[in-house]
Amino acid sequence: MHFLGKGFVRIHRSFIINSAFMTAFNNNEIIVNNHKIPVGRSYKQEFDALISSVSRNKLL
């Protein structure tokens, strides 16, 4: 996953999302406005770090 600034993140070779519009996620996809977007294998490790960071900030 590559952070592109202003909340945009590349999660797949074919997809860049604005993380502010992420409504749900699971281990291998993100849901944005009722659209399921896959997380690419090469972006998975960074995606997990992002989700961990988001989870910590939501709980505080």
N, CA, C, O and CB atoms as a CASP TS submission, in Angstrom:
PFRMAT TS
TARGET T0000
AUTHOR 0000-0000-0000
METHOD Language model
MODEL 1
PARENT N/A
ATOM      1  N   MET     1       0.863  -1.161   0.000  1.00  0.00           N
ATOM      2  CA  MET     1       0.000   0.000   0.000  1.00  0.00           C
ATOM      3  C   MET     1       0.904   1.218   0.000  1.00  0.00           C
ATOM      4  O   MET     1       1.906   1.272   0.714  1.00  0.00           O
ATOM      5  CB  MET     1      -0.979   0.001   1.224  1.00  0.00           C
ATOM      6  N   HIS     2       0.546   2.155  -0.783  1.00  0.00           N
ATOM      7  CA  HIS     2       1.352   3.364  -0.869  1.00  0.00           C
ATOM      8  C   HIS     2       0.495   4.556  -0.522  1.00  0.00           C
ATOM      9  O   HIS     2      -0.551   4.784  -1.129  1.00  0.00           O
ATOM     10  CB  HIS     2       1.968   3.527  -2.270  1.00  0.00           C
ATOM     11  N   PHE     3       0.951   5.327   0.476  1.00  0.00           N
ATOM     12  CA  PHE     3       0.225   6.519   0.863  1.00  0.00           C
ATOM     13  C   PHE     3       0.574   7.626  -0.120  1.00  0.00           C
ATOM     14  O   PHE     3       1.747   7.945  -0.317  1.00  0.00           O
ATOM     15  CB  PHE     3       0.557   6.934   2.326  1.00  0.00           C
ATOM     16  N   LEU     4      -0.438   8.205  -0.731  1.00  0.00           N
ATOM     17  CA  LEU     4      -0.233   9.177  -1.789  1.00  0.00           C
ATOM     18  C   LEU     4      -0.531  10.607  -1.328  1.00  0.00           C
ATOM     19  O   LEU     4      -0.505  11.535  -2.137  1.00  0.00           O
ATOM     20  CB  LEU     4      -1.098   8.828  -2.979  1.00  0.00           C
ATOM     21  N   GLY     5      -0.809  10.787  -0.057  1.00  0.00           N
ATOM     22  CA  GLY     5      -1.105  12.102   0.493  1.00  0.00           C
ATOM     23  C   GLY     5      -2.587  12.423   0.422  1.00  0.00           C
ATOM     24  O   GLY     5      -3.321  11.846  -0.380  1.00  0.00           O
ATOM     25  N   LYS     6      -3.019  13.345   1.265  1.00  0.00           N
ATOM     26  CA  LYS     6      -4.416  13.803   1.301  1.00  0.00           C
ATOM     27  C   LYS     6      -5.401  12.672   1.519  1.00  0.00           C
ATOM     28  O   LYS     6      -6.549  12.777   1.087  1.00  0.00           O
ATOM     29  CB  LYS     6      -4.759  14.519   0.019  1.00  0.00           C
ATOM     30  N   GLY     7      -4.992  11.584   2.178  1.00  0.00           N
ATOM     31  CA  GLY     7      -5.899  10.492   2.481  1.00  0.00           C
ATOM     32  C   GLY     7      -6.016   9.426   1.405  1.00  0.00           C
ATOM     33  O   GLY     7      -6.751   8.455   1.583  1.00  0.00           O
ATOM     34  N   PHE     8      -5.312   9.583   0.300  1.00  0.00           N
ATOM     35  CA  PHE     8      -5.382   8.596  -0.775  1.00  0.00           C
ATOM     36  C   PHE     8      -4.355   7.504  -0.562  1.00  0.00           C
ATOM     37  O   PHE     8      -3.211   7.759  -0.186  1.00  0.00           O
ATOM     38  CB  PHE     8      -5.170   9.260  -2.136  1.00  0.00           C
ATOM     39  N   VAL     9      -4.798   6.267  -0.814  1.00  0.00           N
ATOM     40  CA  VAL     9      -3.957   5.095  -0.583  1.00  0.00           C
ATOM     41  C   VAL     9      -4.124   4.129  -1.755  1.00  0.00           C
ATOM     42  O   VAL     9      -5.243   3.862  -2.193  1.00  0.00           O
ATOM     43  CB  VAL     9      -4.318   4.400   0.769  1.00  0.00           C
ATOM     44  N   ARG    10      -3.006   3.610  -2.257  1.00  0.00           N
ATOM     45  CA  ARG    10      -3.077   2.574  -3.286  1.00  0.00           C
ATOM     46  C   ARG    10      -3.160   1.238  -2.575  1.00  0.00           C
ATOM     47  O   ARG    10      -2.274   0.887  -1.795  1.00  0.00           O
ATOM     48  CB  ARG    10      -1.843   2.629  -4.261  1.00  0.00           C
ATOM     49  N   ILE    11      -4.229   0.488  -2.845  1.00  0.00           N
ATOM     50  CA  ILE    11      -4.419  -0.806  -2.190  1.00  0.00           C
ATOM     51  C   ILE    11      -4.314  -1.969  -3.165  1.00  0.00           C
ATOM     52  O   ILE    11      -4.347  -3.134  -2.770  1.00  0.00           O
ATOM     53  CB  ILE    11      -5.764  -0.844  -1.500  1.00  0.00           C
ATOM     54  N   HIS    12      -4.188  -1.640  -4.428  1.00  0.00           N
ATOM     55  CA  HIS    12      -4.150  -2.651  -5.481  1.00  0.00           C
ATOM     56  C   HIS    12      -3.525  -1.978  -6.696  1.00  0.00           C
ATOM     57  O   HIS    12      -3.573  -0.755  -6.823  1.00  0.00           O
ATOM     58  CB  HIS    12      -5.594  -3.232  -5.805  1.00  0.00           C
ATOM     59  N   ARG    13      -2.956  -2.748  -7.563  1.00  0.00           N
ATOM     60  CA  ARG    13      -2.349  -2.189  -8.771  1.00  0.00           C
ATOM     61  C   ARG    13      -3.357  -1.355  -9.567  1.00  0.00           C
ATOM     62  O   ARG    13      -2.977  -0.398 -10.243  1.00  0.00           O
ATOM     63  CB  ARG    13      -1.788  -3.313  -9.650  1.00  0.00           C
ATOM     64  N   SER    14      -4.629  -1.714  -9.488  1.00  0.00           N
ATOM     65  CA  SER    14      -5.671  -1.040 -10.262  1.00  0.00           C
ATOM     66  C   SER    14      -6.518  -0.058  -9.461  1.00  0.00           C
ATOM     67  O   SER    14      -7.387   0.604 -10.027  1.00  0.00           O
ATOM     68  CB  SER    14      -6.562  -2.055 -10.871  1.00  0.00           C
ATOM     69  N   PHE    15      -6.282   0.050  -8.149  1.00  0.00           N
ATOM     70  CA  PHE    15      -7.168   0.874  -7.320  1.00  0.00           C
ATOM     71  C   PHE    15      -6.415   1.794  -6.372  1.00  0.00           C
ATOM     72  O   PHE    15      -5.465   1.390  -5.702  1.00  0.00           O
ATOM     73  CB  PHE    15      -8.090  -0.009  -6.526  1.00  0.00           C
ATOM     74  N   ILE    16      -6.867   3.039  -6.336  1.00  0.00           N
ATOM     75  CA  ILE    16      -6.456   4.013  -5.334  1.00  0.00           C
ATOM     76  C   ILE    16      -7.738   4.454  -4.651  1.00  0.00           C
ATOM     77  O   ILE    16      -8.722   4.764  -5.322  1.00  0.00           O
ATOM     78  CB  ILE    16      -5.659   5.239  -5.967  1.00  0.00           C
ATOM     79  N   ILE    17      -7.740   4.487  -3.318  1.00  0.00           N
ATOM     80  CA  ILE    17      -8.947   4.897  -2.609  1.00  0.00           C
ATOM     81  C   ILE    17      -8.649   6.092  -1.712  1.00  0.00           C
ATOM     82  O   ILE    17      -7.498   6.347  -1.358  1.00  0.00           O
ATOM     83  CB  ILE    17      -9.514   3.729  -1.778  1.00  0.00           C
ATOM     84  N   ASN    18      -9.692   6.814  -1.355  1.00  0.00           N
ATOM     85  CA  ASN    18      -9.605   7.843  -0.335  1.00  0.00           C
ATOM     86  C   ASN    18     -10.004   7.156   0.963  1.00  0.00           C
ATOM     87  O   ASN    18     -11.146   6.720   1.112  1.00  0.00           O
ATOM     88  CB  ASN    18     -10.527   9.103  -0.662  1.00  0.00           C
ATOM     89  N   SER    19      -9.078   7.058   1.891  1.00  0.00           N
ATOM     90  CA  SER    19      -9.334   6.286   3.113  1.00  0.00           C
ATOM     91  C   SER    19     -10.463   6.875   3.956  1.00  0.00           C
ATOM     92  O   SER    19     -11.026   6.166   4.790  1.00  0.00           O
ATOM     93  CB  SER    19      -8.071   6.208   3.947  1.00  0.00           C
ATOM     94  N   ALA    20     -10.806   8.131   3.768  1.00  0.00           N
ATOM     95  CA  ALA    20     -11.902   8.740   4.512  1.00  0.00           C
ATOM     96  C   ALA    20     -13.253   8.134   4.130  1.00  0.00           C
ATOM     97  O   ALA    20     -14.204   8.224   4.907  1.00  0.00           O
ATOM     98  CB  ALA    20     -11.922  10.243   4.276  1.00  0.00           C
ATOM     99  N   PHE    21     -13.355   7.522   2.952  1.00  0.00           N
ATOM    100  CA  PHE    21     -14.611   6.952   2.481  1.00  0.00           C
ATOM    101  C   PHE    21     -14.694   5.445   2.675  1.00  0.00           C
ATOM    102  O   PHE    21     -15.648   4.813   2.223  1.00  0.00           O
ATOM    103  CB  PHE    21     -14.802   7.278   1.034  1.00  0.00           C
ATOM    104  N   MET    22     -13.705   4.867   3.343  1.00  0.00           N
ATOM    105  CA  MET    22     -13.691   3.438   3.617  1.00  0.00           C
ATOM    106  C   MET    22     -14.769   3.161   4.663  1.00  0.00           C
ATOM    107  O   MET    22     -14.724   3.725   5.756  1.00  0.00           O
ATOM    108  CB  MET    22     -12.274   2.956   4.108  1.00  0.00           C
ATOM    109  N   THR    23     -15.739   2.298   4.342  1.00  0.00           N
ATOM    110  CA  THR    23     -16.833   2.038   5.276  1.00  0.00           C
ATOM    111  C   THR    23     -16.676   0.717   6.018  1.00  0.00           C
ATOM    112  O   THR    23     -17.204   0.572   7.121  1.00  0.00           O
ATOM    113  CB  THR    23     -18.145   2.046   4.541  1.00  0.00           C
ATOM    114  N   ALA    24     -15.972  -0.239   5.448  1.00  0.00           N
ATOM    115  CA  ALA    24     -15.752  -1.534   6.089  1.00  0.00           C
ATOM    116  C   ALA    24     -14.561  -2.210   5.426  1.00  0.00           C
ATOM    117  O   ALA    24     -14.095  -1.787   4.368  1.00  0.00           O
ATOM    118  CB  ALA    24     -17.024  -2.432   5.998  1.00  0.00           C
ATOM    119  N   PHE    25     -14.079  -3.265   6.065  1.00  0.00           N
ATOM    120  CA  PHE    25     -12.961  -4.019   5.500  1.00  0.00           C
ATOM    121  C   PHE    25     -12.957  -5.403   6.106  1.00  0.00           C
ATOM    122  O   PHE    25     -13.556  -5.640   7.156  1.00  0.00           O
ATOM    123  CB  PHE    25     -11.606  -3.302   5.751  1.00  0.00           C
ATOM    124  N   ASN    26     -12.272  -6.319   5.432  1.00  0.00           N
ATOM    125  CA  ASN    26     -11.961  -7.621   5.993  1.00  0.00           C
ATOM    126  C   ASN    26     -10.538  -7.948   5.577  1.00  0.00           C
ATOM    127  O   ASN    26      -9.805  -7.041   5.183  1.00  0.00           O
ATOM    128  CB  ASN    26     -12.975  -8.724   5.516  1.00  0.00           C
ATOM    129  N   ASN    27     -10.125  -9.178   5.645  1.00  0.00           N
ATOM    130  CA  ASN    27      -8.724  -9.525   5.382  1.00  0.00           C
ATOM    131  C   ASN    27      -8.257  -9.258   3.967  1.00  0.00           C
ATOM    132  O   ASN    27      -7.067  -9.032   3.747  1.00  0.00           O
ATOM    133  CB  ASN    27      -8.507 -10.951   5.685  1.00  0.00           C
ATOM    134  N   ASN    28      -9.171  -9.277   2.994  1.00  0.00           N
ATOM    135  CA  ASN    28      -8.699  -9.168   1.621  1.00  0.00           C
ATOM    136  C   ASN    28      -9.476  -8.181   0.757  1.00  0.00           C
ATOM    137  O   ASN    28      -9.287  -8.150  -0.459  1.00  0.00           O
ATOM    138  CB  ASN    28      -8.746 -10.499   0.988  1.00  0.00           C
ATOM    139  N   GLU    29     -10.354  -7.367   1.367  1.00  0.00           N
ATOM    140  CA  GLU    29     -11.052  -6.362   0.582  1.00  0.00           C
ATOM    141  C   GLU    29     -11.513  -5.197   1.455  1.00  0.00           C
ATOM    142  O   GLU    29     -11.637  -5.318   2.673  1.00  0.00           O
ATOM    143  CB  GLU    29     -12.243  -6.986  -0.132  1.00  0.00           C
ATOM    144  N   ILE    30     -11.759  -4.087   0.806  1.00  0.00           N
ATOM    145  CA  ILE    30     -12.245  -2.876   1.445  1.00  0.00           C
ATOM    146  C   ILE    30     -13.569  -2.525   0.788  1.00  0.00           C
ATOM    147  O   ILE    30     -13.748  -2.727  -0.413  1.00  0.00           O
ATOM    148  CB  ILE    30     -11.212  -1.699   1.328  1.00  0.00           C
ATOM    149  N   ILE    31     -14.491  -2.002   1.575  1.00  0.00           N
ATOM    150  CA  ILE    31     -15.765  -1.560   1.010  1.00  0.00           C
ATOM    151  C   ILE    31     -15.803  -0.038   1.053  1.00  0.00           C
ATOM    152  O   ILE    31     -15.637   0.578   2.105  1.00  0.00           O
ATOM    153  CB  ILE    31     -16.980  -2.176   1.784  1.00  0.00           C
ATOM    154  N   VAL    32     -16.025   0.548  -0.114  1.00  0.00           N
ATOM    155  CA  VAL    32     -16.142   1.995  -0.267  1.00  0.00           C
ATOM    156  C   VAL    32     -17.430   2.256  -1.031  1.00  0.00           C
ATOM    157  O   VAL    32     -17.574   1.848  -2.183  1.00  0.00           O
ATOM    158  CB  VAL    32     -14.891   2.614  -1.008  1.00  0.00           C
ATOM    159  N   ASN    33     -18.361   2.937  -0.384  1.00  0.00           N
ATOM    160  CA  ASN    33     -19.654   3.238  -1.027  1.00  0.00           C
ATOM    161  C   ASN    33     -20.309   1.997  -1.639  1.00  0.00           C
ATOM    162  O   ASN    33     -20.750   2.022  -2.788  1.00  0.00           O
ATOM    163  CB  ASN    33     -19.461   4.295  -2.112  1.00  0.00           C
ATOM    164  N   ASN    34     -20.368   0.928  -0.872  1.00  0.00           N
ATOM    165  CA  ASN    34     -20.988  -0.343  -1.286  1.00  0.00           C
ATOM    166  C   ASN    34     -20.272  -1.039  -2.440  1.00  0.00           C
ATOM    167  O   ASN    34     -20.851  -1.917  -3.080  1.00  0.00           O
ATOM    168  CB  ASN    34     -22.414  -0.099  -1.678  1.00  0.00           C
ATOM    169  N   HIS    35     -19.036  -0.667  -2.715  1.00  0.00           N
ATOM    170  CA  HIS    35     -18.222  -1.330  -3.738  1.00  0.00           C
ATOM    171  C   HIS    35     -17.110  -2.096  -3.037  1.00  0.00           C
ATOM    172  O   HIS    35     -16.363  -1.528  -2.241  1.00  0.00           O
ATOM    173  CB  HIS    35     -17.635  -0.298  -4.765  1.00  0.00           C
ATOM    174  N   LYS    36     -17.002  -3.385  -3.336  1.00  0.00           N
ATOM    175  CA  LYS    36     -15.937  -4.205  -2.773  1.00  0.00           C
ATOM    176  C   LYS    36     -14.697  -4.060  -3.636  1.00  0.00           C
ATOM    177  O   LYS    36     -14.728  -4.300  -4.843  1.00  0.00           O
ATOM    178  CB  LYS    36     -16.369  -5.692  -2.670  1.00  0.00           C
ATOM    179  N   ILE    37     -13.598  -3.661  -2.994  1.00  0.00           N
ATOM    180  CA  ILE    37     -12.338  -3.443  -3.704  1.00  0.00           C
ATOM    181  C   ILE    37     -11.294  -4.377  -3.102  1.00  0.00           C
ATOM    182  O   ILE    37     -11.065  -4.343  -1.893  1.00  0.00           O
ATOM    183  CB  ILE    37     -11.876  -1.940  -3.615  1.00  0.00           C
ATOM    184  N   PRO    38     -10.663  -5.202  -3.917  1.00  0.00           N
ATOM    185  CA  PRO    38      -9.679  -6.150  -3.386  1.00  0.00           C
ATOM    186  C   PRO    38      -8.393  -5.449  -2.952  1.00  0.00           C
ATOM    187  O   PRO    38      -8.011  -4.417  -3.503  1.00  0.00           O
ATOM    188  CB  PRO    38      -9.358  -7.217  -4.431  1.00  0.00           C
ATOM    189  N   VAL    39      -7.736  -6.037  -1.949  1.00  0.00           N
ATOM    190  CA  VAL    39      -6.419  -5.581  -1.526  1.00  0.00           C
ATOM    191  C   VAL    39      -5.413  -6.494  -2.209  1.00  0.00           C
ATOM    192  O   VAL    39      -5.456  -7.713  -2.044  1.00  0.00           O
ATOM    193  CB  VAL    39      -6.258  -5.600   0.051  1.00  0.00           C
ATOM    194  N   GLY    40      -4.515  -5.903  -2.971  1.00  0.00           N
ATOM    195  CA  GLY    40      -3.520  -6.693  -3.691  1.00  0.00           C
ATOM    196  C   GLY    40      -2.531  -7.370  -2.751  1.00  0.00           C
ATOM    197  O   GLY    40      -2.250  -6.859  -1.667  1.00  0.00           O
ATOM    198  N   ARG    41      -2.012  -8.499  -3.156  1.00  0.00           N
ATOM    199  CA  ARG    41      -1.063  -9.252  -2.319  1.00  0.00           C
ATOM    200  C   ARG    41       0.139  -8.412  -1.929  1.00  0.00           C
ATOM    201  O   ARG    41       0.586  -8.463  -0.783  1.00  0.00           O
ATOM    202  CB  ARG    41      -0.594 -10.505  -3.045  1.00  0.00           C
ATOM    203  N   SER    42       0.664  -7.646  -2.862  1.00  0.00           N
ATOM    204  CA  SER    42       1.855  -6.850  -2.561  1.00  0.00           C
ATOM    205  C   SER    42       1.556  -5.657  -1.664  1.00  0.00           C
ATOM    206  O   SER    42       2.485  -5.024  -1.162  1.00  0.00           O
ATOM    207  CB  SER    42       2.486  -6.368  -3.842  1.00  0.00           C
ATOM    208  N   TYR    43       0.295  -5.338  -1.453  1.00  0.00           N
ATOM    209  CA  TYR    43      -0.106  -4.226  -0.601  1.00  0.00           C
ATOM    210  C   TYR    43      -0.653  -4.694   0.748  1.00  0.00           C
ATOM    211  O   TYR    43      -0.984  -3.864   1.594  1.00  0.00           O
ATOM    212  CB  TYR    43      -1.143  -3.385  -1.311  1.00  0.00           C
ATOM    213  N   LYS    44      -0.753  -5.985   0.959  1.00  0.00           N
ATOM    214  CA  LYS    44      -1.410  -6.558   2.131  1.00  0.00           C
ATOM    215  C   LYS    44      -0.734  -6.192   3.443  1.00  0.00           C
ATOM    216  O   LYS    44      -1.421  -5.833   4.400  1.00  0.00           O
ATOM    217  CB  LYS    44      -1.461  -8.046   2.003  1.00  0.00           C
ATOM    218  N   GLN    45       0.575  -6.270   3.517  1.00  0.00           N
ATOM    219  CA  GLN    45       1.279  -5.996   4.763  1.00  0.00           C
ATOM    220  C   GLN    45       1.070  -4.542   5.203  1.00  0.00           C
ATOM    221  O   GLN    45       0.808  -4.280   6.377  1.00  0.00           O
ATOM    222  CB  GLN    45       2.777  -6.292   4.602  1.00  0.00           C
ATOM    223  N   GLU    46       1.184  -3.616   4.276  1.00  0.00           N
ATOM    224  CA  GLU    46       0.967  -2.212   4.606  1.00  0.00           C
ATOM    225  C   GLU    46      -0.499  -1.944   4.937  1.00  0.00           C
ATOM    226  O   GLU    46      -0.796  -1.100   5.782  1.00  0.00           O
ATOM    227  CB  GLU    46       1.418  -1.318   3.450  1.00  0.00           C
ATOM    228  N   PHE    47      -1.418  -2.654   4.279  1.00  0.00           N
ATOM    229  CA  PHE    47      -2.838  -2.531   4.582  1.00  0.00           C
ATOM    230  C   PHE    47      -3.101  -2.936   6.026  1.00  0.00           C
ATOM    231  O   PHE    47      -3.833  -2.251   6.740  1.00  0.00           O
ATOM    232  CB  PHE    47      -3.678  -3.390   3.619  1.00  0.00           C
ATOM    233  N   ASP    48      -2.511  -4.039   6.457  1.00  0.00           N
ATOM    234  CA  ASP    48      -2.682  -4.495   7.831  1.00  0.00           C
ATOM    235  C   ASP    48      -2.170  -3.441   8.822  1.00  0.00           C
ATOM    236  O   ASP    48      -2.787  -3.220   9.864  1.00  0.00           O
ATOM    237  CB  ASP    48      -1.950  -5.832   8.044  1.00  0.00           C
ATOM    238  N   ALA    49      -1.051  -2.795   8.501  1.00  0.00           N
ATOM    239  CA  ALA    49      -0.518  -1.738   9.366  1.00  0.00           C
ATOM    240  C   ALA    49      -1.475  -0.544   9.421  1.00  0.00           C
ATOM    241  O   ALA    49      -1.667   0.042  10.486  1.00  0.00           O
ATOM    242  CB  ALA    49       0.870  -1.284   8.868  1.00  0.00           C
ATOM    243  N   LEU    50      -2.069  -0.183   8.298  1.00  0.00           N
ATOM    244  CA  LEU    50      -3.035   0.917   8.264  1.00  0.00           C
ATOM    245  C   LEU    50      -4.246   0.594   9.125  1.00  0.00           C
ATOM    246  O   LEU    50      -4.684   1.431   9.914  1.00  0.00           O
ATOM    247  CB  LEU    50      -3.475   1.207   6.823  1.00  0.00           C
ATOM    248  N   ILE    51      -4.788  -0.600   8.985  1.00  0.00           N
ATOM    249  CA  ILE    51      -5.966  -1.002   9.741  1.00  0.00           C
ATOM    250  C   ILE    51      -5.637  -1.034  11.234  1.00  0.00           C
ATOM    251  O   ILE    51      -6.455  -0.624  12.058  1.00  0.00           O
ATOM    252  CB  ILE    51      -6.477  -2.382   9.263  1.00  0.00           C
ATOM    253  N   SER    52      -4.476  -1.508  11.576  1.00  0.00           N
ATOM    254  CA  SER    52      -4.062  -1.525  12.979  1.00  0.00           C
ATOM    255  C   SER    52      -3.979  -0.105  13.529  1.00  0.00           C
ATOM    256  O   SER    52      -4.423   0.158  14.647  1.00  0.00           O
ATOM    257  CB  SER    52      -2.704  -2.237  13.135  1.00  0.00           C
ATOM    258  N   SER    53      -3.422   0.793  12.758  1.00  0.00           N
ATOM    259  CA  SER    53      -3.319   2.194  13.161  1.00  0.00           C
ATOM    260  C   SER    53      -4.694   2.828  13.321  1.00  0.00           C
ATOM    261  O   SER    53      -4.940   3.539  14.296  1.00  0.00           O
ATOM    262  CB  SER    53      -2.499   2.979  12.144  1.00  0.00           C
ATOM    263  N   VAL    54      -5.583   2.579  12.381  1.00  0.00           N
ATOM    264  CA  VAL    54      -6.945   3.123  12.440  1.00  0.00           C
ATOM    265  C   VAL    54      -7.670   2.571  13.657  1.00  0.00           C
ATOM    266  O   VAL    54      -8.374   3.309  14.348  1.00  0.00           O
ATOM    267  CB  VAL    54      -7.732   2.788  11.147  1.00  0.00           C
ATOM    268  N   SER    55      -7.507   1.290  13.925  1.00  0.00           N
ATOM    269  CA  SER    55      -8.172   0.661  15.062  1.00  0.00           C
ATOM    270  C   SER    55      -7.699   1.256  16.379  1.00  0.00           C
ATOM    271  O   SER    55      -8.511   1.504  17.270  1.00  0.00           O
ATOM    272  CB  SER    55      -7.929  -0.841  15.053  1.00  0.00           C
ATOM    273  N   ARG    56      -6.407   1.486  16.516  1.00  0.00           N
ATOM    274  CA  ARG    56      -5.871   2.089  17.751  1.00  0.00           C
ATOM    275  C   ARG    56      -6.435   3.488  17.947  1.00  0.00           C
ATOM    276  O   ARG    56      -6.804   3.852  19.064  1.00  0.00           O
ATOM    277  CB  ARG    56      -4.322   2.143  17.712  1.00  0.00           C
ATOM    278  N   ASN    57      -6.507   4.272  16.891  1.00  0.00           N
ATOM    279  CA  ASN    57      -6.984   5.651  17.001  1.00  0.00           C
ATOM    280  C   ASN    57      -8.481   5.703  17.310  1.00  0.00           C
ATOM    281  O   ASN    57      -8.922   6.617  18.006  1.00  0.00           O
ATOM    282  CB  ASN    57      -6.690   6.416  15.708  1.00  0.00           C
ATOM    283  N   LYS    58      -9.265   4.761  16.819  1.00  0.00           N
ATOM    284  CA  LYS    58     -10.698   4.730  17.084  1.00  0.00           C
ATOM    285  C   LYS    58     -10.981   4.364  18.532  1.00  0.00           C
ATOM    286  O   LYS    58     -11.963   4.827  19.111  1.00  0.00           O
ATOM    287  CB  LYS    58     -11.390   3.744  16.152  1.00  0.00           C
ATOM    288  N   LEU    59     -10.125   3.537  19.118  1.00  0.00           N
ATOM    289  CA  LEU    59     -10.357   3.079  20.471  1.00  0.00           C
ATOM    290  C   LEU    59      -9.956   4.116  21.516  1.00  0.00           C
ATOM    291  O   LEU    59     -10.434   4.063  22.649  1.00  0.00           O
ATOM    292  CB  LEU    59      -9.610   1.800  20.707  1.00  0.00           C
ATOM    293  N   LEU    60      -9.095   5.047  21.158  1.00  0.00           N
ATOM    294  CA  LEU    60      -8.620   6.055  22.126  1.00  0.00           C
ATOM    295  C   LEU    60      -9.602   7.174  22.304  1.00  0.00           C
ATOM    296  O   LEU    60      -9.352   8.097  23.079  1.00  0.00           O
ATOM    297  CB  LEU    60      -7.293   6.624  21.693  1.00  0.00           C
TER
END
